[in-house]
């Protein structure tokens, strides 16, 4: 996959990525980068973490796709993942003081995906139909178990459970969707910010 997509070795960015994302993992790597003119840099990497308990040590292996840019990707930070039960959703929201965004206008999306943000109103304006379509595809339709997405002002990272034997198809699909989001979100944001108060009144 690295050869076909012209990925380059980015092992020298491993510690930098660990700091960017505040990763508490035992091991990280390999790290590859996708650099294309006009697009932010994308990094693909695996992490291995350990959890110790009464029954012993359990290791978790996850694959990640990080897109980080010099320009603003999204001014409203949010997390998104497949829909969970209400107890887990409440715990997920309380971790960061966020609320789950309700989208009654799109019941299919609302039933499949949970989106959490502190500024739910501001985020709601950015979750247009094309953005929701990519989010649903990334979080529900791809073969990526335990996937979650975190979007900050200048970065976007998706991570999912994987194994050393797993095909790289899921990682390539996640890469395609994250790049789509990085293209869509700034465009939606610019269009929203260009609206005047009179335009907003006209929109009802």
Buried (B, 14 or more C-beta within 10 A) or exposed (E): EBEEBEBEEBEEBBEEBBEBBEBEBEEBEEBBBBEEEEEBBBBBBBBBBEEEEEEEEEEBBBBBBBBBBEEEBBBBBBBBBBBEEEEEBEEBBEEBEBBBBEBEEBEEBBEBBBBBBBBBEBBBBBBBEBBBBBBBBBBBEBEBEEBBBBBBEBBBBBBBBBEEEBEEEBBBBBBBBBBBBBBBBBEBBEEBEEEEEEEEEEEE
